């Protein structure tokens, strides 16, 4: 664990950090960038990369700037036609239905009455949700690791986490190689310096 981790305050309710995961002695250590937000100072929105009904190749930086955002991260996984998979709610309106099967899309990140939540898809209730996106798998539940099976492969990783005080942490590995395993990410998230209580994976990889 990177016991030297510290947050750098950017402004009230917004902090940035960098974390080294895996072995610090490796030739090319894997670095994760993190952004932490207070839900009382910042709002969260699901922005679709579409042109009419057609998926767009607009990059994340452009989408974030167009939305007057300070940070953005890709959320959904996609089908073979580049259409996002899973539940999508924005401004209280459901734009896509819940994906109910499979072992990956098991988590829902939502804002309900101004409070961020991460819940299992089977337990999610859309009542009062102003925003919700579906991805996964779940990584941390109630401050403990979620068993990930035999998946020890490394890849680009990104995700969202919540602290006990309801702060939202967005994180992503910096480089394609060497990336990070789920075990690496879970170990980072359980560092007491982060204070994570709930967390789920978002679509990393090529996204």
Buried (B, 14 or more C-beta within 10 A) or exposed (E): EBEEBEBEEBEEBBBEBEBBBBEEEEEEBBBBBBBBBBBEEBEBEBBBBBEEEEBEEBEBEEBBEEEEBEBBBBBBBBEEEEEBBBBBBBEEEEBBEBBEEEEBBBBBBBBBEEEBBBBBBEEBEBEEBBBBBBBBBBBBBEEEBBEBEEEEEBBBBBBBBBBEEBBBBBBBBEEEEBBBBBBBBBBBBBBEBBBBBBBBBBBBEEB
